[in-house]
Amino acid sequence: MTVETATTPAPAVLVLEDGTRYRGRAYGATGRTLGEAVFATGMTGYQETLTDPSYAGQIVLMTAPHIGNTGANDEDMESSRIWVAGFIVREPSRIVSNFRAQRSIDDDLVAGGVVGISGIDTRAVTRRIRSVGAMRAGIFSGADFELSEGEQLELVRSGAQMKGLNLSGEVSTSERYELPATSERVGTVAVLDLGVKTSTLEFLANRGFDVVVLPQTTTAAEILEMKPDALFFSNGPGDPGASDGHVELLREALRAGVPYFGICFGNQLLGRALGFNTYKLPFGHRGINQPVLDKATGRVEITAHNHGFAVEAPIDVISESSQGFGRVEVSHYDLNDNVVEGLNCLDIPAFSVQYHPESASGPHDANYLFDRFRDMVIAQQQQNGNKN
């Protein structure tokens, strides 16, 4: 399918909270949007990025200079809608040309009411964020472009800080729903939806799990009453330090012996449940090309990341959980900056990784983690003498 997108000559401006301004062209919907400005380093996978609930509250800048040539389709949606607060690109593709394309990215941005900007020096903005750190920002176009520079900056600085922000309630499902296992059944996994992606659920179902997706308001008592074979905490946006309720829920499940696997936000919550602290990264990890070392195998994996917070734990020694869960090791760490990228509990059936092993979008190096989860659950069932 080949579609030519309409050009949008209207002016727009990106304003960072330090007062830096970048003037360009309106892209997508026109108006005003506020959020935390972050950059993603993937050359493709922009539709998965736009529809990833982990990006809620963030204005995403794509570092690749040319975005949109493969367009958008229904199959690659990672949720039911676009979640980014805004979108920044250097040069949007004038032509959409891909046999799977059903529309342009611009079409989706307009339909979703997502305000964007194009035609600015995204490399300069990226360098600014890397130097200063992730900042609050705003994109202004249409009537909002006519606001004074002072008014625009005041609006940006009045926006919410990501640190201390709990966004789980904005992205989680409001009702429980289920997906049946699509291979030989292993058991039931309870998934706490903190911003889960469609591909993650499909990977769990493909490993033989009946997947029960639960709202983030679900209590520990409700989960334990289900008697699931395993518990999974998904990726999601916001500060893990603002999710005390989810930490306590996880502690109760771990004390009950429920096998656990968490990714991204779920890794940070496991860290807190075990007694570690979390902290905000200067500009985070976002993209599909992050090198991570698996300490158990010595293998370097190229992985997909989307996180602005991390677990504070020593990467070279085995720690003792201050919450009584036994020995804990850092299983993976980022080779760029030594940030903790995985936790493995040695005395209870629980592990987690900071990155996105479902590879939507991104490389497939980490798919084996779903197999590891399946094997851990089967081993625990055998130890308990359970039969499906």
Number of C-alpha atoms within 10 A of each C-alpha: 12 17 16 12 16 11 13 12 10 13 19 29 24 27 24 26 21 13 15 12 17 17 18 22 20 26 28 24 22 25 18 22 26 25 24 25 28 28 27 21 18 20 15 19 18 20 22 21 25 26 21 29 28 27 26 25 25 26 28 24 23 26 22 16 16 15 22 21 19 24 26 23 15 12 8 17 20 22 18 12 14 24 22 23 24 32 24 30 24 21 17 22 21 16 16 22 19 15 10 15 19 18 21 25 26 22 17 20 21 15 13 14 17 24 27 33 29 25 19 20 17 21 16 12 22 22 12 15 18 15 11 12 16 24 23 25 28 28 31 25 25 15 11 17 21 13 13 10 13 10 11 24 20 13 17 24 19 11 16 14 15 21 15 14 16 17 22 26 14 16 22 20 19 13 10 14 11 13 14 16 20 15 13 11 15 20 20 23 26 23 26 26 27 28 27 25 24 17 19 20 20 17 18 26 22 18 20 19 26 24 24 21 21 21 20 23 17 15 17 17 11 9 18 15 9 13 13 18 22 27 26 25 27 23 28 28 27 25 25 31 19 15 17 14 13 25 21 16 16 25 20 18 18 20 11 10 15 23 25 26 29 26 26 28 30 28 27 34 30 32 26 25 23 24 18 18 16 18 15 18 14 15 20 19 23 22 23 24 18 21 17 25 19 18 16 9 8 10 12 17 19 18 25 28 26 25 25 22 26 25 24 16 20 14 19 10 10 16 16 16 18 12 12 11 19 14 16 22 21 25 22 27 22 22 15 9 8 13 21 23 26 29 27 21 23 15 10 18 19 25 27 29 26 29 28 25 25 26 20 22 24 22 18 16 16 21 15 12 16 18 15 13 23 21 14 19 25 20 15 19 18 11 9 9 8 11 9 9
